[in-house]
Every structure is written in C-alpha cells, then in structure tokens.
Amino acid sequence: MKTKQKSVLLPVLITALMVVTAVSAGIWMTDPDGERLQNIRGELAAVTAENTLLTDDVAALQAAVEEQKALPEAINRQKEEGFRLLGQLEQQIKAGESSKKIAYLTFDDGPYDETTDAILDILKEKKVHATFFLRHRPDHIAQIRREIREGHTIANHTYSHRIKAVYQSAESCIKEIRDQQQWLTETFGVTPEIYRFPGGSPTAGNKKQAIAAALAADGLGYVDWNCHTGDGLPGELTAQKAYQNAVNSTGEQKIVVMLMHDYSRATLAALPDIIDTLKDKGYLLMPLFRDLSLIHISEPTRHLRI
C-alpha cells in the first residue's frame, strides 16, 4: 500500500517542482533580500531529495518484479535437474551399484474435504513430497493449488473415475483422460505427464493396449503400484492395519510405489508412522516423474483413430 501511494505522488511532486521554479522568479521581484527565495530553495532541495528516494524505490520494485518473473523458470530447471539425478539413482539401484532405496507415496481419487488437507499438513511437517492422482474436482480447486504450490506431483486419474463409464470402450477411457488433462492444464497451468488407470491397468482388460498407445502419443506414461495400505479394498480398515499393510507389502523392495487414497481416515492416521518407518528403513521419499523406471510408456500406434 505504501509503494502505491509513493507511485501516485511522483506526478504530484514533478508538478510541484515546475510550479516552484516558475513562481521563484516572481518572488525575487517582491523580495529583494532573497529571504523568501532562500526558503523556497531549501524546500525545493528537500523535494528533490524525496524524488530521488522515490526513483530508487521504483527501480528496486522493477528489479524485484523481473526477479519474480524469472523465478518459476529457475524452479523448473532445478526440479528437472533433481528428477534427472533421481533417474540416475534408480538405474544405479537396479544395477546393484547403490544401496539406496526409494519410495514414491501416491494418493488417488482426491481431493477430499478434511482428509486431503490433513494429509498435506503431515507431508509438509515431515518434509515429504508425494504424487496425487486427481479426478475432476472443481469444488476443491484450493486444495489442488496447494498441492502444486507445495511441490507435489500432479497426475491424471480420469475425469469422472466412474469405472463402467471409463472402461465402456478404449475411446471412452481416452476421452476421460484427455478431458482431465485439458481441465488441469486450463485451470492450474500444469499438464500432468503421468496417468493411473482407475482400479489399476489390468482393469482395462483388452482395451489397455490401445489406451496405453494413446497415452504415449499424448506424452503420458502410466504407473500402477507394488505396495499399499489396503485402503482401496473392501472391509473395515484400522490405522494399525493400514500401517502393517504398508510396511509388509513394501518388504525388501528397493524401489516402491505405494498406493493410498485421499479419502481414507485409516491411511491418514497411519501416515506419520508409515513415513517414519520408511525413513528408518533407509528409503528416500520422492514424488514421481515421467522418466522413472516404474512408469510405463508404450509405443504410440500409428494411425490410431480416437
């Protein structure tokens, strides 16, 4: 607010300087001793000094604006470099050249009221980034913006997530994916590079190949999971059981993608202990990106009609 007031004062000050200069000649004629003129000169000097300070403030603001414009690009470069190094680490782990382990925490179907924000609070407190597979949730835009702002990976989980409608045909699934891509890009300025089939890729059955080819043509890879909390399975789930499922299904795997769901209060309650245990077991907890080893990228099918 102060800066705005200063910027408004600039033209006023300039006008004042012009008036003072014009009037000073007339004053000299009626003030032969020059006392009044001397006072005005002092005021003029003060105004000039203030104008110089304001000019410096404007220059500093312009520099800050330019720096702010360049910030997103700098962040993206840093992120890309981090993902490149992560991809190299994965290859070293798979080749037996590194004893490190990596866990990718993923959350499907959200966002949801209360649980998603609480999950984000835990991730922030634990300094962990995860991946959120989103469906069309226009009433939860603030939460998605928070996920993006706090450095999590945003991924595609179809527009409606209605299983029968999604898998009615390969074309219906592809349309769902593209509709969600368009919504996320237009609403948030973020275009996901990773997709997860609702129910997992086997749920697509004989449609999977055509869908995967269309994904590749659109620059998307898809990922399933190799461990989970069990929060997507039928039956009641306690926090203790969710924790045990997560740890037991992780086993001794070196690279894991853990399936969880935003809506699960059992997973929410177990999440701090899951994170602490994975860290204690030596896992790096990272967000997914497209070029990781567990991301499937099919060859695009030529002349595929969709």
FENRA-V415449 format. One record per pair of residues at least 24 apart in sequence whose C-alpha atoms are under 8 Angstrom apart, sorted by the first residue. I is the first residue (numbers start at 1). J is the second residue. D is the distance in whole Angstrom. If there is no record, write none. Layout:
i:I j:J d:D
i:I j:J d:D
This chain:
i:6 j:54 d:7
i:7 j:54 d:8
i:7 j:58 d:8
i:10 j:51 d:7
i:10 j:54 d:8
i:13 j:47 d:7
i:13 j:51 d:7
i:17 j:44 d:7
i:17 j:47 d:8
i:20 j:44 d:7
i:83 j:289 d:7
i:87 j:291 d:7
i:87 j:292 d:6
i:87 j:293 d:8
i:90 j:255 d:8
i:90 j:292 d:7
i:90 j:293 d:7
i:91 j:293 d:8
i:93 j:254 d:7
i:100 j:254 d:7
i:100 j:282 d:7
i:100 j:283 d:7
i:100 j:284 d:8
i:101 j:253 d:8
i:101 j:254 d:5
i:101 j:255 d:6
i:101 j:282 d:6
i:101 j:283 d:5
i:101 j:284 d:6
i:102 j:254 d:6
i:102 j:255 d:5
i:102 j:256 d:6
i:102 j:283 d:5
i:102 j:284 d:5
i:102 j:285 d:6
i:102 j:286 d:7
i:103 j:255 d:6
i:103 j:256 d:5
i:103 j:257 d:6
i:103 j:258 d:7
i:103 j:278 d:8
i:103 j:283 d:6
i:103 j:284 d:6
i:103 j:285 d:5
i:103 j:286 d:6
i:104 j:130 d:7
i:104 j:131 d:8
i:104 j:255 d:8
i:104 j:256 d:6
i:104 j:257 d:5
i:104 j:258 d:6
i:104 j:285 d:6
i:104 j:286 d:5
i:104 j:287 d:6
i:104 j:288 d:6
i:105 j:129 d:8
i:105 j:130 d:5
i:105 j:131 d:6
i:105 j:257 d:6
i:105 j:258 d:5
i:105 j:259 d:7
i:105 j:260 d:8
i:105 j:285 d:7
i:105 j:286 d:7
i:105 j:287 d:7
i:106 j:130 d:6
i:106 j:131 d:5
i:106 j:132 d:6
i:106 j:133 d:7
i:106 j:257 d:7
i:106 j:258 d:6
i:106 j:259 d:5
i:106 j:260 d:6
i:106 j:261 d:8
i:107 j:131 d:6
i:107 j:132 d:5
i:107 j:133 d:6
i:107 j:259 d:6
i:107 j:260 d:5
i:107 j:261 d:5
i:107 j:262 d:6
i:108 j:132 d:6
i:108 j:133 d:5
i:108 j:134 d:6
i:108 j:157 d:7
i:108 j:259 d:7
i:108 j:260 d:6
i:108 j:261 d:5
i:108 j:262 d:6
i:109 j:133 d:6
i:109 j:134 d:6
i:109 j:135 d:6
i:109 j:157 d:7
i:109 j:161 d:8
i:109 j:261 d:6
i:109 j:262 d:6
i:109 j:263 d:8
i:110 j:134 d:6
i:110 j:135 d:7
i:110 j:137 d:8
i:110 j:261 d:7
i:110 j:262 d:5
i:110 j:263 d:7
i:111 j:137 d:7
i:111 j:140 d:6
i:111 j:143 d:7
i:111 j:144 d:7
i:111 j:262 d:6
i:111 j:263 d:8
i:112 j:140 d:7
i:112 j:262 d:6
i:112 j:263 d:6
i:113 j:140 d:8
i:115 j:262 d:6
i:115 j:263 d:6
i:115 j:264 d:7
i:115 j:265 d:7
i:115 j:268 d:7
i:116 j:143 d:8
i:116 j:262 d:6
i:116 j:263 d:7
i:117 j:143 d:7
i:118 j:268 d:7
i:119 j:262 d:8
i:119 j:268 d:6
i:119 j:271 d:8
i:120 j:147 d:7
i:122 j:271 d:8
i:122 j:272 d:7
i:124 j:150 d:8
i:126 j:272 d:8
i:126 j:275 d:8
i:128 j:285 d:6
i:128 j:286 d:7
i:129 j:153 d:8
i:129 j:285 d:7
i:129 j:286 d:6
i:129 j:287 d:5
i:130 j:285 d:8
i:130 j:286 d:6
i:130 j:287 d:5
i:130 j:288 d:7
i:131 j:155 d:7
i:131 j:287 d:5
i:131 j:288 d:6
i:133 j:157 d:5
i:133 j:195 d:7
i:133 j:196 d:7
i:134 j:158 d:7
i:135 j:159 d:5
i:135 j:160 d:6
i:135 j:161 d:6
i:135 j:180 d:7
i:136 j:160 d:6
i:136 j:180 d:7
i:136 j:183 d:8
i:145 j:188 d:7
i:152 j:287 d:6
i:153 j:287 d:6
i:153 j:288 d:6
i:153 j:289 d:7
i:154 j:190 d:8
i:154 j:192 d:6
i:155 j:192 d:5
i:155 j:193 d:7
i:155 j:194 d:5
i:155 j:195 d:6
i:155 j:196 d:8
i:156 j:180 d:7
i:156 j:181 d:7
i:156 j:192 d:6
i:156 j:193 d:8
i:156 j:194 d:6
i:156 j:195 d:5
i:156 j:196 d:6
i:157 j:195 d:6
i:157 j:196 d:5
i:157 j:197 d:6
i:157 j:198 d:6
i:158 j:197 d:8
i:158 j:198 d:8
i:161 j:198 d:6
i:163 j:198 d:7
i:163 j:199 d:8
i:167 j:204 d:6
i:167 j:207 d:8
i:169 j:207 d:7
i:170 j:207 d:5
i:170 j:208 d:7
i:170 j:210 d:6
i:170 j:211 d:6
i:171 j:211 d:8
i:171 j:306 d:6
i:173 j:211 d:7
i:174 j:211 d:6
i:174 j:214 d:7
i:174 j:215 d:8
i:174 j:306 d:8
i:192 j:220 d:8
i:193 j:219 d:6
i:193 j:220 d:5
i:193 j:221 d:6
i:193 j:289 d:7
i:193 j:290 d:6
i:194 j:220 d:5
i:194 j:221 d:5
i:194 j:222 d:5
i:194 j:223 d:7
i:194 j:289 d:7
i:194 j:290 d:6
i:194 j:295 d:8
i:195 j:220 d:7
i:195 j:221 d:6
i:195 j:222 d:5
i:195 j:223 d:7
i:196 j:222 d:5
i:196 j:223 d:6
i:196 j:224 d:6
i:197 j:222 d:8
i:197 j:223 d:8
i:197 j:224 d:8
i:200 j:224 d:6
i:210 j:301 d:8
i:212 j:297 d:7
i:212 j:298 d:6
i:212 j:300 d:8
i:213 j:298 d:6
i:213 j:299 d:6
i:213 j:300 d:4
i:213 j:301 d:6
i:214 j:300 d:6
i:214 j:301 d:7
i:214 j:304 d:8
i:215 j:297 d:8
i:215 j:298 d:8
i:215 j:300 d:8
i:216 j:297 d:6
i:216 j:298 d:6
i:216 j:299 d:6
i:216 j:300 d:5
i:217 j:299 d:8
i:217 j:300 d:5
i:217 j:301 d:8
i:220 j:290 d:7
i:220 j:297 d:7
i:221 j:290 d:6
i:221 j:295 d:6
i:221 j:296 d:5
i:221 j:297 d:5
i:221 j:298 d:8
i:222 j:295 d:6
i:222 j:296 d:5
i:222 j:297 d:7
i:223 j:294 d:6
i:223 j:295 d:5
i:223 j:296 d:6
i:224 j:257 d:8
i:225 j:256 d:7
i:225 j:257 d:5
i:225 j:258 d:6
i:225 j:259 d:6
i:226 j:250 d:8
i:226 j:256 d:6
i:226 j:257 d:6
i:226 j:258 d:6
i:226 j:259 d:8
i:227 j:256 d:7
i:227 j:257 d:6
i:227 j:258 d:5
i:227 j:259 d:6
i:228 j:258 d:5
i:228 j:259 d:5
i:228 j:260 d:6
i:229 j:258 d:8
i:229 j:259 d:7
i:229 j:260 d:6
i:229 j:267 d:7
i:230 j:260 d:8
i:231 j:260 d:6
i:231 j:261 d:7
i:231 j:264 d:6
i:231 j:266 d:7
i:231 j:267 d:7
i:232 j:260 d:7
i:232 j:261 d:7
i:237 j:266 d:6
i:238 j:266 d:5
i:239 j:265 d:8
i:239 j:266 d:4
i:239 j:267 d:6
i:239 j:268 d:8
i:239 j:269 d:6
i:239 j:270 d:5
i:240 j:266 d:8
i:240 j:270 d:7
i:242 j:266 d:6
i:242 j:267 d:6
i:242 j:270 d:6
i:243 j:267 d:8
i:243 j:270 d:5
i:243 j:271 d:8
i:243 j:273 d:7
i:243 j:274 d:6
i:246 j:274 d:7
i:247 j:274 d:7
i:247 j:277 d:8
i:247 j:278 d:8
